[in-house]
Each structure stands twice: as C-alpha cells, then as structure tokens.
Amino acid sequence: METKHNRISRRDFLEKSSLVVAGVTLSSPLSHLMAGSANQNKMRLAIVGTGVRACSMFGRYLLRDYSDYVEIVGLCDINPGRVEYAKSYMGATCSTYTDFDQMISMTKPDKLLVTTVDSTHDEFIIRGLEAGIDVITEKPMTTDEEKCQNILDAEKRTGKKIVVTFNYRYSPHRAKIYEILRENKIGEILSVDFNWYLNTEHGPRYMRRWHGIREKSGTLLVHKSTHHFDLLNWWLNSDPEEVFAYGDLAFFGKNNPFRSLKCRGCRHKDQCELYWDITENEHLTKLYVENENDDGYIRDACVWREEIDIFDKMGVLIKYANGVQVNYSLTTYSPYEGYRLAFNGTKGRLETWIHEKQSWPMEDFDQLRLTMNFGDTQLIQIPHGQGGHGGGDIRMKDKLFKDPHMPDPLKQSAGTRDGAMSILVGVAARKSIDTGKTIRIRDLTDLEPRAIRPE
C-alpha cells in the first residue's frame, strides 16, 4: 500500500468524534485483548500520534522485541513529516496517514494505540471504540471529567475495551510494595505520605513542551501525577473519595526576568541555567525541529515563557473511601530526582526513598524499610528490573502483546475504571486549587467510589 499524505487541519483531524451518553463499564481490560500470542495470528496494531513515546517504547522496541506477536499496520499523525520520520526510525514497513479515519478504514487494525497530546486522547479512544476496535491508550486516559464520562459511556455502548498503560505498576519495587501491603504486615493502613521530586533536568522538559499548557495536558496533576495516583489507588485497593489541594506556578514561566520563544537563537543562553540545545540530539531534531513548519510545534520552547499556565508546586490531601488519608506533593525543580513514600499502619510503617537519575553512584537494588511499632526494623532489597521505568515497560508489554492471558495475581492490568479514578484525583485537585474548595470524586462522573476497588 502506498504512503498517504493527506494534509488536514488539526480541527478537521479531531472533529469527527461521536460522543453519545450511555452507561459505564467496569469490566476487566486485558481478558478481551485476545490477539498476539504465539499460537495466533499477529496483532494488527495501528498507532495515532508519533511522538517520542510512540517512536521508541511502542515503535522501535516493539518491532525489535515483539515482532513475532505484533505487526504495526498504520501510523497516523497530523504532521506528515513527523510521521514519515517516525516510520523510518521505528523500522516499520506500514503506510502512514494524516487522516485518522482513512488509516482505520485502510488498515483494519485489531488494536489502536493512542499516543497523541493528552487533551485529544478521548477523541481517538472513542473513534477507535466506535470503529469496533479495542484501544490501548497512554496515560492519562484523558484530561477532564466530561471527557472521562464520554469515554466510559463509549466503552459501555460499543462493548469494546480499553487498556491504560500504567507501566509503574509493573516495576519489581512497586510490585513488592503491593505484596507487602496485601500481606497485612503493617496492619490496617491509616495514612500515607508520598512526595515526588522532579530534578532540574526532568522538570523543565514539561515546561518546554505542550505539557506546560493546561488546555493540552490538564496540568501535571493529570499528566504526571496520574501515575502516582494510580499507584496509590492500586496499593490501597480503594477509591479516592475527597480531594483538597494547593498549587502555584512559582518557579517557571513568568517567574524570571528574561525569556524568549525558544532555546535556539536565544540571546540569554549564556545566563540561563536551563538553556538546552535540541540540535545536539539527532533524533529529536529529525522528529521535531525539521518538521516545525508543518504544525508549528516548537519542542524546545522557553521554560520562562508567559503562556505557561500549569502548576510547578502542588500539595494534595486525599481521603479514600476506606478511610485512609494521603498527603501527596509534586515538586518540579528539585536538585535530585525520586520520591519518598511511607505507609503508616496499626502495626508498623513501610517506607522507601528512591533516588532516580542521580549523579552519585547508585546501588543495583531499591530498598524498603519495614519497621514494627514495638519490634525490629527489616531492610528489604529489590533488584532493579531491566528496561525502562524500573523494569515495568518490559513486563507490561509482555502482558499486552506477548501473552494477554498470562496470570495477573497482583492485578497490574489497568482498564477504564483505573484510568478514570487516577485522572479524577488530578482533576479534583486542579478544581480545588482553582476554587479553594474540597472536591468530591462522585460529583465528577457517575462512578461511585468504593471502599474496596471492584475487580
């Protein structure tokens, strides 16, 4: 099949979704994704959105490691140059498209992978479901409560299924936390302290990209923190019930005496500690810089530009339906990367301090500290997993693409309800910051928080 270059506007690219209200599905996701095992035909996978995540994790590495199970049959992006480069970088042999409906019609995929800008996830998830296709979507599932409800309704209406790619659940360290909590070693969990830090290399990445615009990312409380909120929901085996939050833009954006449009050509580069030369990265240059004229997207935008309207410091108090209280924070300009986490129970405390992307030497394991209220302290070492996200990427892709029927004793597979409950904490936190009020999760969609998460 010949390559397609049907140029359309972004509005035309998105406006064909049908959003019809119906009921909500709570069913398990992966049992429905049948194709892809060695004893069946290859999964025919179409991808919409060809940014970094699609190119690497779900493109090049998928074809390299899972070619016996998956065939990429179509790539779609609003930017024709970017989708062509993505195809080459992945080593794919499929056709490329700028028209989503044409890709679906021509390729007839078994599964659709959605890796577009967060605010458009709902559009393509729903269009995929209505085309009779099961959907795999990058997190966050969507960016606000109305879009979330539309997705829930569409899944119920079509009978097709959605998987949300929560790879954090699959890392050995986080899986071990889940196991210890299920073993009741610290007794009934009463409260949690969870502090996440992005360093001065990672945090600015979000501000350079579309993530710094609330309309596109829903703020980092949705784009980034949805990972963390999903972990909490999973670890606690309960649903969030109420949320109160504070947040502000205190470091990036307008909080600097100088600024520019982008790093390239900036006259302040010698005095800016966050100056970044994208042209030193050949892959990003070919993917983004050489295709800027097609859609106007600047990948190395200034972290001090005044259009940034998300929060860079956030504090969130979450009350769970089972009574657990969580204190969560996200800092985006820390000198180091990682997180501190502690579960406080009636019998003891389980805690960890994870350093990521550090300059000092690191051990080849992560460590948990289990301390009993009136007893000893035990240090538990968990070897690092191989591959991205602490080994989570490989384990998740094995489940998605190699053997969808593999046992799931830790309930790591994530479906629509998981995706909804994770983003709704971020949406509620955003609303709380804007209004100064406590936000109830049940007021956002027709999902009812449960003390024990449904299967």
LUMZAKE-899034 format. One record per residue (C-alpha): residue number from 0; residue in three letters; y, x, z. Coordinates in pm, whole numbers, plus 50000, padded with zeros to 5 digits. Each point is the difference from the previous one (the first is absolute). Layout:
<marvos>
<NUM, 'Ala', <Y, X, Z>>
...
</marvos>
This chain:
<marvos>
<0, 'Met', <50000, 50000, 50000>>
<1, 'Glu', <50342, 50138, 49914>>
<2, 'Thr', <50264, 50079, 50257>>
<3, 'Lys', <50250, 49722, 50056>>
<4, 'His', <50370, 50060, 50052>>
<5, 'Asn', <50146, 49654, 50032>>
<6, 'Arg', <50338, 50056, 50164>>
<7, 'Ile', <50121, 49721, 50228>>
<8, 'Ser', <50257, 49964, 50278>>
<9, 'Arg', <49906, 50015, 50366>>
<10, 'Arg', <50089, 49633, 50037>>
<11, 'Asp', <49772, 49905, 49712>>
<12, 'Phe', <49733, 50225, 50147>>
<13, 'Leu', <49999, 49802, 50326>>
<14, 'Glu', <50104, 49644, 49921>>
<15, 'Lys', <49664, 49864, 49881>>
<16, 'Ser', <49845, 49950, 50344>>
<17, 'Ser', <49892, 49652, 50101>>
<18, 'Leu', <50053, 49929, 50373>>
<19, 'Val', <49826, 49678, 50098>>
<20, 'Val', <49961, 49899, 50365>>
<21, 'Ala', <49651, 49927, 50136>>
<22, 'Gly', <49791, 50092, 50307>>
<23, 'Val', <49913, 50343, 50145>>
<24, 'Thr', <49680, 50200, 49971>>
<25, 'Leu', <49868, 50211, 50285>>
<26, 'Ser', <49691, 50129, 49826>>
<27, 'Ser', <49866, 50356, 50000>>
<28, 'Pro', <50121, 50207, 49703>>
<29, 'Leu', <49746, 50255, 49892>>
<30, 'Ser', <49688, 49783, 49988>>
<31, 'His', <50152, 49840, 49691>>
<32, 'Leu', <50062, 50327, 49816>>
<33, 'Met', <49653, 50033, 49850>>
<34, 'Ala', <50045, 50231, 49704>>
<35, 'Gly', <49987, 50377, 50024>>
<36, 'Ser', <49667, 50104, 50148>>
<37, 'Ala', <49772, 50242, 49821>>
<38, 'Asn', <49758, 49717, 49922>>
<39, 'Gln', <50259, 49789, 49817>>
<40, 'Asn', <50244, 50042, 49716>>
<41, 'Lys', <50314, 50199, 50072>>
<42, 'Met', <50291, 49818, 50161>>
<43, 'Arg', <50266, 49933, 49734>>
<44, 'Leu', <50324, 50083, 50181>>
<45, 'Ala', <50355, 49932, 49876>>
<46, 'Ile', <50299, 50158, 50178>>
<47, 'Val', <50357, 49869, 50009>>
<48, 'Gly', <50260, 50248, 50122>>
<49, 'Thr', <49952, 50368, 49912>>
<50, 'Gly', <50186, 50193, 50267>>
<51, 'Val', <49866, 50286, 50209>>
<52, 'Arg', <49737, 49798, 50187>>
<53, 'Ala', <49854, 49850, 49684>>
<54, 'Cys', <50001, 50335, 49819>>
<55, 'Ser', <49817, 50195, 50266>>
<56, 'Met', <49805, 49807, 50263>>
<57, 'Phe', <49909, 49710, 49771>>
<58, 'Gly', <50019, 50180, 49668>>
<59, 'Arg', <49910, 50365, 49958>>
<60, 'Tyr', <49781, 50020, 50311>>
<61, 'Leu', <49836, 49665, 49936>>
<62, 'Leu', <49895, 50109, 49651>>
<63, 'Arg', <49894, 50340, 50130>>
<64, 'Asp', <49787, 49877, 50292>>
<65, 'Tyr', <49900, 49642, 49909>>
<66, 'Ser', <49958, 50002, 49624>>
<67, 'Asp', <49640, 49882, 50040>>
<68, 'Tyr', <50129, 49684, 50165>>
<69, 'Val', <50346, 49928, 49859>>
<70, 'Glu', <50158, 49983, 49655>>
<71, 'Ile', <50379, 49974, 49977>>
<72, 'Val', <50052, 49758, 49712>>
<73, 'Gly', <50378, 49959, 50006>>
<74, 'Leu', <50321, 50144, 50145>>
<75, 'Cys', <50323, 49803, 50020>>
<76, 'Asp', <50352, 50099, 50099>>
<77, 'Ile', <50348, 49882, 49909>>
<78, 'Asn', <50079, 50359, 49900>>
<79, 'Pro', <49818, 50095, 49675>>
<80, 'Gly', <50051, 50372, 50042>>
<81, 'Arg', <49870, 50001, 50354>>
<82, 'Val', <49688, 49800, 49919>>
<83, 'Glu', <49920, 50235, 49710>>
<84, 'Tyr', <50039, 50308, 50218>>
<85, 'Ala', <49795, 49835, 50275>>
<86, 'Lys', <49716, 49942, 49755>>
<87, 'Ser', <50004, 50366, 49900>>
<88, 'Tyr', <50021, 50123, 50359>>
<89, 'Met', <49709, 49780, 50108>>
<90, 'Gly', <49787, 50104, 49706>>
<91, 'Ala', <49953, 49634, 49908>>
<92, 'Thr', <49902, 49877, 49653>>
<93, 'Cys', <50119, 49641, 50034>>
<94, 'Ser', <50290, 49822, 49832>>
<95, 'Thr', <50342, 49983, 50162>>
<96, 'Tyr', <50230, 49698, 50023>>
<97, 'Thr', <50346, 49893, 50107>>
<98, 'Asp', <49896, 49633, 49984>>
<99, 'Phe', <49781, 49903, 50295>>
<100, 'Asp', <49864, 49679, 49847>>
<101, 'Gln', <49902, 50184, 49684>>
<102, 'Met', <49812, 50262, 50200>>
<103, 'Ile', <49802, 49734, 50184>>
<104, 'Ser', <49930, 49809, 49679>>
<105, 'Met', <49896, 50305, 49798>>
<106, 'Thr', <49799, 50190, 50263>>
<107, 'Lys', <49836, 49716, 50195>>
<108, 'Pro', <49960, 50204, 50320>>
<109, 'Asp', <49766, 49922, 50289>>
<110, 'Lys', <50256, 50119, 50252>>
<111, 'Leu', <50376, 50050, 50005>>
<112, 'Leu', <50160, 50279, 50202>>
<113, 'Val', <50365, 49936, 50098>>
<114, 'Thr', <50208, 50312, 50069>>
<115, 'Thr', <50349, 49886, 49901>>
<116, 'Val', <50320, 49990, 50206>>
<117, 'Asp', <49923, 49815, 50325>>
<118, 'Ser', <50227, 49704, 49929>>
<119, 'Thr', <49805, 49922, 49681>>
<120, 'His', <49650, 50016, 50147>>
<121, 'Asp', <49990, 49623, 50045>>
<122, 'Glu', <50084, 49940, 49634>>
<123, 'Phe', <49707, 50197, 49866>>
<124, 'Ile', <49755, 49906, 50275>>
<125, 'Ile', <50055, 49633, 49922>>
<126, 'Arg', <49990, 50047, 49623>>
<127, 'Gly', <49677, 50194, 50036>>
<128, 'Leu', <49841, 49733, 50219>>
<129, 'Glu', <50106, 49726, 49761>>
<130, 'Ala', <49847, 50193, 49713>>
<131, 'Gly', <49667, 49981, 50186>>
<132, 'Ile', <50001, 50363, 50119>>
<133, 'Asp', <49936, 50143, 50346>>
<134, 'Val', <50288, 50219, 50113>>
<135, 'Ile', <50027, 50330, 50185>>
<136, 'Thr', <50355, 50059, 50121>>
<137, 'Glu', <50178, 50293, 50156>>
<138, 'Lys', <50158, 49935, 50337>>
<139, 'Pro', <50220, 49823, 50088>>
<140, 'Met', <49853, 49686, 49849>>
<141, 'Thr', <50355, 49870, 49956>>
<142, 'Thr', <50345, 50019, 50162>>
<143, 'Asp', <50093, 49661, 50150>>
<144, 'Glu', <49848, 49685, 50144>>
<145, 'Glu', <50059, 49776, 49696>>
<146, 'Lys', <49824, 50240, 49764>>
<147, 'Cys', <49723, 50037, 50256>>
<148, 'Gln', <49945, 49624, 50014>>
<149, 'Asn', <49994, 49984, 49620>>
<150, 'Ile', <49725, 50263, 49991>>
<151, 'Leu', <49796, 49818, 50264>>
<152, 'Asp', <50035, 49676, 49805>>
<153, 'Ala', <49904, 50163, 49671>>
<154, 'Glu', <49685, 50156, 50144>>
<155, 'Lys', <49892, 49665, 50140>>
<156, 'Arg', <50085, 49819, 49677>>
<157, 'Thr', <49822, 50240, 49765>>
<158, 'Gly', <49698, 50094, 50208>>
<159, 'Lys', <50049, 50367, 49907>>
<160, 'Lys', <50033, 50273, 50264>>
<161, 'Ile', <50242, 50271, 50106>>
<162, 'Val', <49937, 50337, 50164>>
<163, 'Val', <50286, 50191, 50164>>
<164, 'Thr', <49958, 50378, 49996>>
<165, 'Phe', <50040, 50086, 50369>>
<166, 'Asn', <49859, 50351, 49974>>
<167, 'Tyr', <50115, 50092, 50352>>
<168, 'Arg', <49717, 49790, 50142>>
<169, 'Tyr', <49745, 50227, 49836>>
<170, 'Ser', <50101, 50339, 50145>>
<171, 'Pro', <49745, 50133, 50256>>
<172, 'His', <50260, 50039, 50273>>
<173, 'Arg', <50126, 49642, 49980>>
<174, 'Ala', <49648, 49865, 49961>>
<175, 'Lys', <49900, 50180, 50321>>
<176, 'Ile', <50286, 49828, 50184>>
<177, 'Tyr', <49867, 49665, 49880>>
<178, 'Glu', <49650, 50085, 50123>>
<179, 'Ile', <50117, 50111, 50346>>
<180, 'Leu', <50209, 49687, 50046>>
<181, 'Arg', <49709, 49779, 49898>>
<182, 'Glu', <49782, 50179, 50257>>
<183, 'Asn', <50237, 49875, 50271>>
<184, 'Lys', <50032, 50348, 50152>>
<185, 'Ile', <50356, 49941, 50122>>
<186, 'Gly', <49929, 49639, 50094>>
<187, 'Glu', <50227, 49717, 49890>>
<188, 'Ile', <50290, 50135, 49794>>
<189, 'Leu', <50333, 49904, 50156>>
<190, 'Ser', <50262, 50195, 49805>>
<191, 'Val', <50046, 50254, 49721>>
<192, 'Asp', <50260, 50270, 49936>>
<193, 'Phe', <50023, 50103, 49632>>
<194, 'Asn', <50267, 50241, 49872>>
<195, 'Trp', <49998, 50121, 49640>>
<196, 'Tyr', <50208, 50292, 49875>>
<197, 'Leu', <50089, 50092, 49641>>
<198, 'Asn', <50129, 50353, 49963>>
<199, 'Thr', <50305, 50116, 49808>>
<200, 'Glu', <49788, 50058, 49691>>
<201, 'His', <49816, 49666, 49999>>
<202, 'Gly', <50269, 49763, 50129>>
<203, 'Pro', <50256, 50090, 49729>>
<204, 'Arg', <49744, 49923, 49728>>
<205, 'Tyr', <50037, 49631, 50074>>
<206, 'Met', <50379, 50021, 49987>>
<207, 'Arg', <49993, 50172, 49659>>
<208, 'Arg', <49789, 49728, 49845>>
<209, 'Trp', <50017, 49623, 49961>>
<210, 'His', <49859, 49973, 50355>>
<211, 'Gly', <50354, 50050, 50134>>
<212, 'Ile', <50102, 49661, 49860>>
<213, 'Arg', <49902, 49702, 50217>>
<214, 'Glu', <49960, 49765, 49704>>
<215, 'Lys', <49730, 50222, 49851>>
<216, 'Ser', <49809, 50128, 50305>>
<217, 'Gly', <50067, 49743, 50270>>
<218, 'Thr', <50117, 50301, 50212>>
<219, 'Leu', <49764, 50259, 50144>>
<220, 'Leu', <49895, 49743, 50260>>
<221, 'Val', <49808, 49844, 49712>>
<222, 'His', <49932, 50287, 49761>>
<223, 'Lys', <49900, 50269, 50250>>
<224, 'Ser', <49938, 49821, 50329>>
<225, 'Thr', <49761, 49749, 49844>>
<226, 'His', <49743, 50282, 50021>>
<227, 'His', <50065, 50035, 50372>>
<228, 'Phe', <50011, 49627, 50072>>
<229, 'Asp', <49671, 49954, 49818>>
<230, 'Leu', <49844, 50272, 50215>>
<231, 'Leu', <50123, 49824, 50313>>
<232, 'Asn', <49866, 49662, 49884>>
<233, 'Trp', <49666, 50164, 49917>>
<234, 'Trp', <49974, 50210, 50315>>
<235, 'Leu', <50097, 49710, 50230>>
<236, 'Asn', <49789, 49747, 49804>>
<237, 'Ser', <50278, 49748, 50049>>
<238, 'Asp', <50296, 49851, 49813>>
<239, 'Pro', <50369, 50064, 50074>>
<240, 'Glu', <50176, 49702, 50151>>
<241, 'Glu', <50364, 50090, 50072>>
<242, 'Val', <50227, 50287, 49894>>
<243, 'Phe', <50334, 50134, 50122>>
<244, 'Ala', <50163, 50308, 49850>>
<245, 'Tyr', <50299, 50229, 49980>>
<246, 'Gly', <50086, 50216, 49699>>
<247, 'Asp', <50282, 50177, 49825>>
<248, 'Leu', <50090, 50237, 49718>>
<249, 'Ala', <50126, 50290, 50209>>
<250, 'Phe', <49912, 50320, 49814>>
<251, 'Phe', <49975, 49946, 49623>>
<252, 'Gly', <50218, 49809, 49755>>
<253, 'Lys', <50365, 49968, 50095>>
<254, 'Asn', <49952, 50224, 50306>>
<255, 'Asn', <50112, 50318, 49823>>
<256, 'Pro', <50338, 50133, 49885>>
<257, 'Phe', <49885, 50072, 49642>>
<258, 'Arg', <49768, 49840, 49747>>
<259, 'Ser', <49908, 49987, 49632>>
<260, 'Leu', <49799, 49789, 49759>>
<261, 'Lys', <49701, 50234, 49994>>
<262, 'Cys', <49898, 50352, 50098>>
<263, 'Arg', <50006, 50133, 49644>>
<264, 'Gly', <50347, 50128, 49928>>
<265, 'Cys', <50131, 49927, 50348>>
<266, 'Arg', <50299, 50215, 50093>>
<267, 'His', <49903, 49982, 50368>>
<268, 'Lys', <49653, 50148, 49961>>
<269, 'Asp', <50086, 50327, 50176>>
<270, 'Gln', <50109, 49819, 50315>>
<271, 'Cys', <49742, 49718, 49999>>
<272, 'Glu', <49692, 50074, 50209>>
<273, 'Leu', <49815, 49721, 49820>>
<274, 'Tyr', <50070, 50116, 49646>>
<275, 'Trp', <49682, 49975, 49790>>
<276, 'Asp', <49941, 50133, 49650>>
<277, 'Ile', <49761, 49758, 49829>>
<278, 'Thr', <49982, 50222, 49692>>
<279, 'Glu', <49794, 50250, 50199>>
<280, 'Asn', <49720, 49741, 49992>>
<281, 'Glu', <49868, 49973, 49644>>
<282, 'His', <49803, 49682, 50066>>
<283, 'Leu', <50294, 49808, 50148>>
<284, 'Thr', <50229, 50129, 49729>>
<285, 'Lys', <49772, 49873, 49724>>
<286, 'Leu', <49927, 49672, 50179>>
<287, 'Tyr', <50354, 49910, 50102>>
<288, 'Val', <50280, 50228, 49881>>
<289, 'Glu', <49897, 50001, 49635>>
<290, 'Asn', <49978, 49619, 50001>>
<291, 'Glu', <50320, 49911, 50188>>
<292, 'Asn', <50170, 49859, 49692>>
<293, 'Asp', <49733, 49731, 49956>>
<294, 'Asp', <50065, 49817, 50328>>
<295, 'Gly', <50277, 50187, 50181>>
<296, 'Tyr', <49785, 50094, 50298>>
<297, 'Ile', <50117, 50324, 50163>>
<298, 'Arg', <49725, 50165, 50205>>
<299, 'Asp', <50223, 50258, 50173>>
<300, 'Ala', <50281, 49770, 50109>>
<301, 'Cys', <50235, 50121, 50273>>
<302, 'Val', <49880, 49929, 50355>>
<303, 'Trp', <50365, 49949, 50102>>
<304, 'Arg', <50088, 49737, 49738>>
<305, 'Glu', <50166, 49692, 50142>>
<306, 'Glu', <49764, 49749, 49835>>
<307, 'Ile', <49724, 50091, 50249>>
<308, 'Asp', <49968, 49693, 50221>>
<309, 'Ile', <49675, 50045, 50192>>
<310, 'Phe', <49955, 50118, 50360>>
<311, 'Asp', <49918, 50361, 50082>>
<312, 'Lys', <49936, 49942, 50371>>
<313, 'Met', <49798, 49703, 50124>>
<314, 'Gly', <49867, 49876, 50332>>
<315, 'Val', <49766, 49699, 50009>>
<316, 'Leu', <49848, 49801, 50287>>
<317, 'Ile', <49693, 49799, 49896>>
<318, 'Lys', <49821, 49740, 50208>>
<319, 'Tyr', <49643, 49932, 49889>>
<320, 'Ala', <49813, 49672, 50026>>
<321, 'Asn', <49752, 50164, 50239>>
<322, 'Gly', <50281, 50102, 50236>>
<323, 'Val', <50031, 50366, 49903>>
<324, 'Gln', <50356, 50137, 49990>>
<325, 'Val', <50086, 50274, 49747>>
<326, 'Asn', <50300, 50233, 49999>>
<327, 'Tyr', <50038, 50147, 49650>>
<328, 'Ser', <50258, 50230, 49846>>
<329, 'Leu', <50056, 50172, 49667>>
<330, 'Thr', <50232, 50299, 49961>>
<331, 'Thr', <50069, 50133, 49648>>
<332, 'Tyr', <50184, 50328, 50070>>
<333, 'Ser', <49780, 50185, 50249>>
<334, 'Pro', <49947, 50380, 49998>>
<335, 'Tyr', <49625, 49935, 49994>>
<336, 'Glu', <49758, 49749, 49848>>
<337, 'Gly', <49741, 49796, 50184>>
<338, 'Tyr', <49957, 49740, 50271>>
<339, 'Arg', <49938, 49940, 50367>>
<340, 'Leu', <49772, 49713, 50093>>
<341, 'Ala', <49871, 49871, 50333>>
<342, 'Phe', <49793, 49698, 50100>>
<343, 'Asn', <50037, 49900, 50366>>
<344, 'Gly', <49707, 49805, 50144>>
<345, 'Thr', <49875, 49865, 50331>>
<346, 'Lys', <49759, 50293, 50035>>
<347, 'Gly', <50190, 50286, 49836>>
<348, 'Arg', <50206, 50133, 49713>>
<349, 'Leu', <49912, 50119, 49648>>
<350, 'Glu', <50266, 50218, 49837>>
<351, 'Thr', <50065, 50246, 49721>>
<352, 'Trp', <50279, 50207, 49848>>
<353, 'Ile', <49939, 50070, 49634>>
<354, 'His', <50195, 50273, 49821>>
<355, 'Glu', <50013, 49967, 49622>>
<356, 'Lys', <50147, 50237, 49739>>
<357, 'Gln', <50098, 50254, 50263>>
<358, 'Ser', <50118, 50356, 49944>>
<359, 'Trp', <49808, 50140, 50294>>
<360, 'Pro', <49620, 50058, 49985>>
<361, 'Met', <49793, 49686, 50053>>
<362, 'Glu', <49648, 49949, 50127>>
<363, 'Asp', <49739, 49863, 49762>>
<364, 'Phe', <49959, 49693, 50216>>
<365, 'Asp', <50201, 49717, 50157>>
<366, 'Gln', <49970, 49936, 50371>>
<367, 'Leu', <49990, 49689, 50218>>
<368, 'Arg', <50058, 50007, 50375>>
<369, 'Leu', <49807, 49743, 50203>>
<370, 'Thr', <50112, 49982, 50365>>
<371, 'Met', <49850, 49765, 50257>>
<372, 'Asn', <50229, 49853, 50266>>
<373, 'Phe', <49791, 50141, 50285>>
<374, 'Gly', <49786, 50253, 49820>>
<375, 'Asp', <49985, 50289, 49759>>
<376, 'Thr', <50174, 50080, 49672>>
<377, 'Gln', <49791, 50044, 49686>>
<378, 'Leu', <50127, 50175, 49686>>
<379, 'Ile', <49836, 49869, 49682>>
<380, 'Gln', <50026, 50209, 49683>>
<381, 'Ile', <49968, 49836, 49658>>
<382, 'Pro', <49968, 50233, 49697>>
<383, 'His', <50254, 49943, 49725>>
<384, 'Gly', <49873, 49796, 49707>>
<385, 'Gln', <50012, 50140, 49648>>
<386, 'Gly', <50249, 49860, 49753>>
<387, 'Gly', <50330, 49815, 50035>>
<388, 'His', <50118, 49806, 50304>>
<389, 'Gly', <49768, 50183, 50238>>
<390, 'Gly', <49691, 49922, 49796>>
<391, 'Gly', <50081, 49631, 49974>>
<392, 'Asp', <50058, 49998, 49623>>
<393, 'Ile', <49647, 50111, 49910>>
<394, 'Arg', <49831, 49758, 50238>>
<395, 'Met', <50211, 49709, 49882>>
<396, 'Lys', <49941, 50075, 49631>>
<397, 'Asp', <49627, 50032, 50063>>
<398, 'Lys', <50007, 49647, 50141>>
<399, 'Leu', <50225, 49862, 49725>>
<400, 'Phe', <49849, 50162, 49695>>
<401, 'Lys', <49663, 50161, 50070>>
<402, 'Asp', <49824, 49752, 50228>>
<403, 'Pro', <50189, 49680, 50092>>
<404, 'His', <49686, 49885, 50183>>
<405, 'Met', <49987, 50292, 50241>>
<406, 'Pro', <49991, 49895, 50369>>
<407, 'Asp', <50335, 49963, 50172>>
<408, 'Pro', <49920, 50021, 50372>>
<409, 'Leu', <50356, 50098, 50095>>
<410, 'Lys', <50157, 49721, 49793>>
<411, 'Gln', <50210, 50245, 49799>>
<412, 'Ser', <50016, 49781, 49690>>
<413, 'Ala', <50335, 49823, 49982>>
<414, 'Gly', <50073, 49671, 49829>>
<415, 'Thr', <50286, 49756, 49962>>
<416, 'Arg', <50026, 49900, 50365>>
<417, 'Asp', <50012, 50365, 50104>>
<418, 'Gly', <50267, 50069, 49741>>
<419, 'Ala', <50200, 49700, 50117>>
<420, 'Met', <49984, 50072, 50371>>
<421, 'Ser', <50104, 50361, 49949>>
<422, 'Ile', <50307, 49925, 49790>>
<423, 'Leu', <50101, 49702, 50215>>
<424, 'Val', <50057, 50230, 50297>>
<425, 'Gly', <50239, 50205, 49787>>
<426, 'Val', <50168, 49689, 49859>>
<427, 'Ala', <50040, 49858, 50352>>
<428, 'Ala', <50142, 50332, 50125>>
<429, 'Arg', <50249, 50006, 49712>>
<430, 'Lys', <50107, 49644, 50077>>
<431, 'Ser', <50030, 50079, 50369>>
<432, 'Ile', <50229, 50297, 49930>>
<433, 'Asp', <50215, 49785, 49772>>
<434, 'Thr', <50025, 49705, 50243>>
<435, 'Gly', <49951, 50149, 50345>>
<436, 'Lys', <49729, 49741, 50066>>
<437, 'Thr', <49629, 50006, 50079>>
<438, 'Ile', <49800, 49894, 49692>>
<439, 'Arg', <49675, 49805, 50020>>
<440, 'Ile', <49735, 50094, 49744>>
<441, 'Arg', <49880, 49641, 49967>>
<442, 'Asp', <50346, 49898, 49875>>
<443, 'Leu', <49979, 50228, 49695>>
<444, 'Thr', <49692, 49865, 49815>>
<445, 'Asp', <49730, 49744, 50072>>
<446, 'Leu', <49773, 50268, 50149>>
<447, 'Glu', <49935, 49932, 50367>>
<448, 'Pro', <49972, 50311, 50221>>
<449, 'Arg', <49660, 50030, 50167>>
<450, 'Ala', <49913, 50176, 50326>>
<451, 'Ile', <49694, 50137, 49821>>
<452, 'Arg', <50042, 50081, 49632>>
<453, 'Pro', <49789, 49781, 49767>>
<454, 'Glu', <49714, 50168, 49815>>
</marvos>
